[in-house]
């Protein structure tokens, strides 16, 4: 096989691995999971997963899991039905509220409570401005 064709096959395979990894991460959000368990579920070894995530996302599998959990938490906090930062954080797998808030602030530039408050205010404004 030509070197270029081999690179295309590898890139495509890495994309498939990362897509499956992300799907599994979202499906098991909030549940304890280890890299060996994730790799077993994906039928890849840890080195292959690490190479795939590094090639496709430019980070490590553990860091990418964390980023996915933060993104899911942000989406949940923006949902008008969200009532509590703590509830959302626990549902997304965060057990240390201070660390969650610090990571959230570093990633999104605001506290999780601000996201929740803005979402709640927008919902209240919609309800109050209806004719």
N, C-alpha and C positions, 0 to 999 in steps of 0.2 A: 504494500500500500504506500502510496506517495505520502511524504511528510505533511503536506498541506491537507490532504484528505484525512489523515490521522488526527490532525489538530481540530478539524471541523467535527469529527466524530466525538472526540474527547470533550469539546466545548458543548456539544449537544447533550452528551451524557451527563456532564456536570450540571447543566441547566435542569435536566430531568431530576437529578438527585436533589438539587436545591428546591425545586418546586415541591417535591414529595416531602422534604424536610419541613418546609414552611406550612404545608397542609397539615402534617402531623403536629407541628408546634401549635397551630391554632386549634386543632381538635382536642389537644390535651392541655390547653391553657389552664393554669391554676392547679394542675395535678403535678405531684413530684415526678421527675423524669431524670434519668441519667443518660450520659452520652452512650454508654454501652447498650442501654435499652433502646435508645433512638436508633442507633446503628443496626441493631438486630431487627428492629421493625422495618427499616429501610433496606435491609440485606446488603449493607456495605460496611467496610471496616472504618475505624475512626480516622485513619489517615486519608482515605478516599473522601470521606465527608469533609474533613478539614480542607483538603485541596479544592474540592468543589465549591465550598462556601467562600473560600479565599478568592478563587478565580471569578466567581459570579458576583459576589457581594463585597469583596475586599475586606473581609473581617473574619473572625473566628466563629465557629458554630455556637459557642456559649454566648458570645457577645451578640450574635444575631438573634438568638432566642430572647435575650434581654430586650433588644430593640423591638422585636415583634410584640413582646408583652407590653412594653411601654406604648406602642402604637395602638394596641387593642384597648389599653386603659384609657388613652386619650379619646378614642372613638366612643367608649362607654360613658365617659364623663361628659361628652357632648350630646349624649342621648337625653332627651327631655325627661325620660323616666328615671334617670339616675338620681339617687337620693343622698348618697354618702360616698366620700372619697375612700374611706376605709373599706366599705363594702366592695367597691370597684377594685381597689388594690388587692384585696384578698382573693377575689374572683379571678384576677389575672395572675395570681401566683406570688404576689409580693407579701412578705411576712413582716418586714421591718418598715414601718410607716415613714420614719425619718429618712431612711435611705431611698425609699420610693420617691418621696417628695423632692429630695435633692437630685436624683437622677432625672426625674420628670422635668424639674426646673432647668437643669443643664441641657436637656434635649429640646424642650419646647419653649423655653424663655419665660415661663410663668408657672406659678404654683398650681397643683391639681385643683385646689379649692377655687382658684380664680376661673379655671376652665368650667368647673361645675356651676359656679355662680353666674357666669356669663350665659351659659346654656339655660339655666333656670330663669334668668332675667329675660332672655329672648322669648322663651315660652310664655312667661307671664305677660310680656308686652303684646304678643300675638293674641292671647286670650282677652286681654283688656281692651284691645283696639278693634275687636270685631263689632260690627253693627248690631 
